[in-house]
């Protein structure tokens, strides 16, 4: 499986790219971003805090362009067909971590020199059958498909999907089996409780409703003599 590389360009805040110098009497110097300046004082953001100096102690102030401003200034002076000048600017922008601007400059290079290795590789392009193409075009041309942030063969993608479906089916079956086992146990417990209740009811019925405790086989008969009550060895009913 091949990971799809996503290039994230981080744009720095303006305060992080400017560099102003405030020179002080006595040889001191403050370097940072001037955030406030008046006739009385100048305040410089030095990153993580600010410093304020009275203008009476300031010898001079030098404001410098940010790398981004310098890129724009230099780019405005380069003809579109000057590949080497754009290459030089792209290399400089790369060194200044201006990724988007470096890509822009390299795009001018390949517009003039389509087969330039440096520019094409800097733009993330690869050679395929002697032609420079994007990484995505390369993978698709070779039959790969994009799936969840990765480049896979079609068979790999199908295998992953089938595997997931099989696991989902197994999980459902295991879940159904667990639920069925719980239901069966509950039904068995209910059946045991019913049987116990029936036995208790039968015991009470026999002891209360069947007479003298000896059962119907010892009831007196309308004809003939009394049967012997096993509770009285004398044969006399009480």
Buried (B, 14 or more C-beta within 10 A) or exposed (E): EEEEEEEEEEEEEEEEBBBBBBBBEEEEEBBBBBBEBEEEBBBBBEEEEBEEBEEEEBEEBEEEEBBBEBBEEBBEEBEEEBBEBBBBBBBBBBEBEBBEBBBBBBBBBBBBBEEBEBBBEBBEBBEBEEEBBBBEBBBBEEEBBBBEEBBBBEEBBEEBEEEEEEEEEEEEEEEEEEEEEEEEEEEEEEEEEEEEEEEEEEEEEEEEEEEEEEEEEBEEEEEEEEBEBEEEEEEEEE
